[in-house]
Amino acid sequence: MTAHRFLHWLRPTTMRARLTLRAASVTAAALAIGACVAAVRLFVSPDDDYAIPQSADKCRELALRLASGPDAPPSVEITAWSLVTAVAVLTVVVAGTTWFTAGRVLRPVEAIRGRFDELATQRSPRRVPLPRSGDEIARLVHTMNTTLGRLQTAVDEQRRFVADASHELRSPLTALRAELEIALSRPEQADWPQVVHGALGDTQRLQRLATDLLLLARFDSGGEDRGAQTVDLADLVREEVARRHPPTHLTLQLDSALDPVLVHGHPALLTRVLGNLLDNAERHADTAITIRLSHDPQQRQAVIEVLDDGPGIPPADRQRVFERFTRLDDARTRDTGGTGLGLAIAYHITALHRGTLKITPSLRGAHFALHLPTCLS
């Protein structure tokens, strides 16, 4: 066995062993120093040749003379061995006591570790039993259970998201395949311009869905944090309203001041938020959509409100609509109901800009309120 392996074998590998080794080392050192001081005081007087020296070399010389000098006192050897034996015995006693006490203290920690490892491996909804002691170990267990709960929630959300995404991707693919198979089964009777038009619509919907999924994935990974700049919300809202062409039965009204409203953010992402809110309003409004832009200088907030005169959103679902793949009306087709990701994306973008997006009560229809912090003037 080499010296390196021998030292590695002697190195303690557990907290219990390290505590025991440290306590034994400190005890042995303290007892050895005390024994040396006691021996000097017992066997050396200020007037003899063994006067207490003032340097390290003199100390070593004195020790050699006391241990093996020809004129050393007769009781030095016996007393020296007695002191060595006492130091060894007390060191062993302290080490044994530390080993036993550390085992008692760390036993719950080992039990908790084993339980935590078992739960993490089995992905069980159960949690580590919380001790009633109320000490540091109980707080550690509480933190571990909280961490397990968050991990379980994240895993459940990820599984649900993957399942919903797979279902959403499968629907247009199935429709696209069915249209093409029907057309190919009777090519002489197929209306090929109509087939191509339907296939193009399904392909565009797949592209929009894939784009939304990639955007949400970047949000989850902490992306989209760079490229922010000063944005005038008044110009952004006016440009978005001018770009849109709502259905003929809807009127789009803008209520905005002419003064600039400056915020710090991503112009493309903020445009996406407003666009998603307007898309949602167009799908549910009966006759009118209203956009309001205001500025609260006291709170240093810009407020964008999007209102429609549709059926509205029940109070119980006003937070759920911001979840991914949420459709309140199951009777709607996916073409008219959207992908179910628009409001979720708007909510994530708003949070990225340190703002809030919520649904406020209204007499009729839905009332979305977007709050963003403004730039300091």
C-alpha positions, 0 to 999 in steps of 0.5 A, spaced: 500 500 500 502 506 497 503 512 502 497 516 498 492 510 498 494 509 506 492 517 507 486 516 503 484 510 507 485 514 513 481 520 511 474 520 514 469 520 509 463 521 513 460 527 518 460 523 524 468 521 523 470 528 521 467 530 527 470 525 532 477 526 528 476 533 530 474 532 537 480 527 538 485 531 535 483 538 539 483 534 545 489 530 544 493 537 543 490 540 549 491 535 554 498 534 551 500 542 552 497 541 559 501 535 561 507 539 558 506 545 562 504 541 568 510 537 568 515 543 567 511 546 573 512 539 577 519 538 576 522 544 574 524 550 580 526 557 578 533 555 581 535 549 578 539 547 572 532 546 569 529 553 569 524 554 564 527 557 557 525 562 553 526 559 546 524 553 542 531 550 542 532 551 549 525 547 550 527 541 546 534 541 550 530 541 557 525 536 554 531 531 552 535 533 559 528 531 563 527 525 559 534 522 559 539 526 562 543 523 567 541 527 573 534 527 571 529 526 577 527 519 578 520 520 578 520 524 571 520 517 567 514 514 571 510 521 571 511 522 564 508 515 562 503 516 566 501 523 563 502 520 556 497 514 558 492 519 561 492 523 555 491 517 550 485 515 555 482 521 555 483 522 548 479 515 546 474 517 551 472 524 548 473 520 541 468 515 543 463 520 546 463 524 540 462 518 536 456 516 540 453 523 540 454 525 533 451 518 531 445 520 535 444 527 532 446 525 525 441 519 525 435 523 523 439 526 518 441 520 515 433 517 515 431 524 512 436 523 506 434 516 505 427 518 505 428 523 500 432 519 495 427 514 495 421 519 494 425 522 488 427 516 485 419 513 485 416 520 483 411 519 489 407 525 491 408 523 498 413 527 503 418 526 508 415 526 515 416 533 519 419 532 525 416 535 531 422 538 534 422 544 531 429 545 530 434 546 524 432 539 522 425 540 522 426 546 518 431 542 513 425 537 512 420 543 511 425 546 505 426 539 502 418 538 502 417 545 499 422 543 494 419 536 492 412 540 491 415 545 486 419 539 482 412 535 482 409 541 480 414 543 474 414 536 472 406 535 472 406 542 468 411 539 463 408 533 462 401 536 461 404 541 456 407 536 452 401 532 452 397 538 449 402 540 444 402 533 441 395 533 441 395 540 438 400 538 433 396 532 431 390 535 429 392 539 423 397 534 421 391 529 421 386 534 417 392 535 412 393 528 411 386 526 410 385 532 405 391 529 401 389 522 401 381 524 399 384 528 393 389 522 391 384 517 392 380 520 386 384 525 383 380 526 377 374 529 381 378 533 386 378 540 386 386 541 387 385 549 388 381 548 394 385 542 396 392 546 396 388 552 399 386 547 405 393 544 406 396 551 406 391 553 411 393 547 415 401 548 414 400 556 416 396 554 423 402 549 424 407 554 423 404 559 428 403 553 433 411 551 432 412 559 433 408 560 439 411 553 442 418 556 441 417 562 444 414 559 450 420 555 450 425 561 450 421 564 456 422 558 460 429 557 459 430 565 461 431 567 454 429 574 451 432 578 456 436 582 451 435 587 446 430 592 450 430 599 449 425 605 450 419 604 446 413 609 445 407 605 447 402 611 444 406 610 437 406 602 438 398 602 439 397 606 433 401 602 429 398 596 431 391 599 430 392 601 423 395 595 421 389 590 423 383 589 419 377 586 423 371 583 420 366 587 417 361 586 423 366 589 428 368 596 430 375 598 433 376 604 437 382 607 439 382 612 445 389 614 446 392 621 448 397 624 443 403 625 448 408 619 448 408 614 453 415 611 454 417 604 457 423 600 457 422 593 453 422 589 447 418 593 441 416 586 437 414 583 444 410 588 446 407 588 439 405 581 440 402 582 447 397 587 444 396 583 438 394 577 442 389 581 446 386 584 440 386 577 436 382 574 443 377 580 442 376 579 435 374 572 436 369 574 442 366 581 441 359 582 438 360 588 435 365 593 438 372 593 441 375 599 444 383 600 446 385 605 451 392 607 453 393 612 459 399 614 463 399 614 471 405 619 473 404 618 480 404 610 480 409 611 474 405 606 470 402 605 463 396 602 462 393 599 456 386 596 456 382 592 451 375 591 452 370 587 448 362 586 448 362 579 447 360 574 452 365 575 457 369 571 462 367 568 468 370 570 475 372 563 476 376 562 469 379 569 469 386 566 472 386 560 468 385 563 461 392 565 462 394 558 462 397 554 456 392 551 451 386 553 455 379 554 451 373 556 455 368 554 450 369 547 448 364 547 442 369 552 438 373 549 433 380 550 433 380 555 427 376 560 431 378 558 438 386 559 436 391 555 439 390 556 446 397 560 447 396 567 445 394 569 452 399 565 455 404 568 451 402 575 453 402 573 460 409 571 460 411 577 456 408 582 461 412 578 466 418 579 463 417 586 462 415 587 470 408 588 468 401 585 470 396 583 465 389 581 469 382 581 467 378 586 471 370 586 472 366 589 467 358 590 465 359 586 459 364 583 455 372 582 457 376 587 460 384 586 459 388 591 463 396 591 462 400 595 466 407 596 465 412 601 469 414 607 465 421 610 464 423 615 469 423 622 466 
